[in-house]
Amino acid sequence: MIKHLFASAWMLTLGGAMAATVQVQVVDGGGKPLPDAVVFLESPAARDASKPLPRLEIAQVAKQFDPLVSVVPVGTAVHFPNRDTVRHHVYSFSPTKNFELKLYAGTDANPVVFDRTGIAVLGCNIHDNMAAWVVVVETPYYGRTNATGKVSLANVPAGSYHLRVWHASIPAGAPALDQVLTLTAADASVSVRVPGASP
């Protein structure tokens, strides 16, 4: 699948800037914008700079997870407040994070710490239609594309990175697509096509 990833990048010199802003446009195989794609940059230096978020919530509202796709640095504690009038039983059997929050209403007593990189698929034992995804990364340079398939990664130091892109429509268990990207101290724009993905 990686060999089918096509990326193009061009750079504009900013004269003395120490870090770049990377604009990423993600499209599907037909060239249409791909919203809610997770984009992140990996490198040894990025791994060293990664820190957990102080707090993140994935709520249950109207019998759905909100948001449906989250991206968090490794070690982040995630709370799962239930804002519905019915109880939920949140779980994940994914290798990235295996856990259960048995039937509860209101705010869960303890957060779930996502301490391993990868993709965790969430579900509810009571409502089979509920599903969400948590992408756990080891980098501070990450984001999720907007409705136009775009995301901006700010303050990225010069260096060699693996630009990785993941979308929930990629077959289950498939890794994030991977493209080597070398950045100077200048802004960069990258276009990534993800064959097989759909909005």
N, C-alpha and C positions, 0 to 999 in steps of 0.2 A: 504494500500500500504506500509505503514511503516513497517509492520510486515514482509514484504518480503525483506527488506533491510538486506543484510548480510555483516557484516564488521568484519575484523580481524585486530588486531594491535599488534605490538611488539615493545619493546623499548630497546635501548642500552644506558647504563649510560655513561655520559660524564664527570663525576668527577668535580663538582663545577659549571657547566654551569648554568646560571640563566634563560635561555630561550631555547626553543627547535625549531628545524626545523621539520615540519610535512610533510612527503612525502605521497601524496595520489594518488592511482591508481584507476581510475574509469572504469568499464567495463559494457557492456550491459548484458541482460539476458543470452546471449549465451557465455559470457566470452570474447567478443571482445572489444578492447580499445574504449572508448567513448570520442572523442574530443569535445571541446567547452562546456563541463559540468562546471557549476559554483559550486565551493566548498567554504564553509565559516564556521567559528567557531563562535558560539554565547555563551555569558555568560554575567552576569551583569558587570563584570570587562571589558570585551571586549566592551560592549555598552558604558561604561564611557570613554574608550580610543578612540572611533571612532571619526574621523574628516572628514569633506568634502574635496574632492580633490580640488586643486586650479582651475583646468580647465580640461574639457574633451570634445572631439569632436566625434560626430557621423556624418560622411559625407554622402552625396549622390553622388555616382560615378557610371557611366554606368547603371543608373536606378536601383541601389541597395544601401542599407545601408552598410556602412563600419565603424566599424565592425558590423556583424549581431547580436552578443551577447556582451553586455557590463555589467560589474558589478561595482557599485559605492556605496560609503558610503552615507548615508542619508544626505541631505543638499547640495549635489554636483550640481553645475550649469553645464549643458550640452549645448554646441553649436552644431548647425546643419547646417554646411556650405553646400551649393549646388555647387558642382563642375561639374555639367552637363551643357549642353547647352540648356536644357529645364527646365521649372519651375516645382517645386514640392510643394505639400501641405501636410506637415507632421502633423500627428495627433496621439493621443492615447485616447481611451475611457475607458482605464483600471481604476479601482478604485484606484490603486496606484498613477497614475498621469493622469489627464484628461486635455488635451491641444490641441490647433491647431496652426500651423504656416501656415497661408494662403499663396496662391501662391507667390513664391518669387524665385529669382535667386541670386547667390553670397552668401554672409554671412548674416545670420539672424541678425536682429538688437539686439534682446535680447535673452539671454540663457534661458533655461527651468530649474528651480530648482526642483530636485526630493527630496521632503521633507517628503516622507512617505515610509516606507519599503514595499517590495512586488515586484511583477513582472509587468512591463508595456510592453504591446505589441504595437509596432509602425507600422504605415502604411502610405500610400500616397493616397490621394483622387483621384489623377490623374492616378497613375499606380498601379493597383490592385495586381500585382505580388510582390510588394515591402513589405517586412516585416522584423522586427528586434525586439529584446528583450532587455530591461534594467532591471537588477536585482538589487534592491536597498537594501542594507544591513546596519546593525548598528554594525559594527565591523571593525577593521583594518586588520583582518586575513581572507583574501579571495583571490581567484584566479580563473583562467579558465584553464581547461586542454588543453594540447597541442595535436598534432596529434597522439601521442601514449597513450593518455588518462591519462597523468600524470600532476600533479601540485605540487609545493613546497610552503608551507606557512612558512615563516621565522620569527624568533624572537617571538615565541609564549610562553608566561609565563606559568609556571606550574599551573594547575587548572583543574576544571571540565567544559567541554564544550559540546554543542550540535554541532556535525559535521553534516552539512546540504549539500545536493547535489541536484542540479536542472539541468534539460536539456530541451531544446526546444521541444524535441519529447515526453516529458511527456504530458499527456492530459491537455488541456487548463483548468486553474483554479485549477489544482492539486498543493498542497503545495510541497515545497522542501522536499526530504526524510530526515529523522532525525535519528541520532545515537548518543547516549551518549558516550563521549570519555574523559577519565581522563589522563592528561599528567603530568609527572614529569619533572624535569629540564634535560631532555634527548631527543635525537632525537626519532622520532616515524615514523613508516611506516604503512599505512592503505590501505586496499583494499576494495573497495565498489562496489557492484553489483547493478545495477539499472534495475530491470525487466520492460519490456515494452518499454524501451528506445532503440533508434537505431541511428547510426551515421548519 
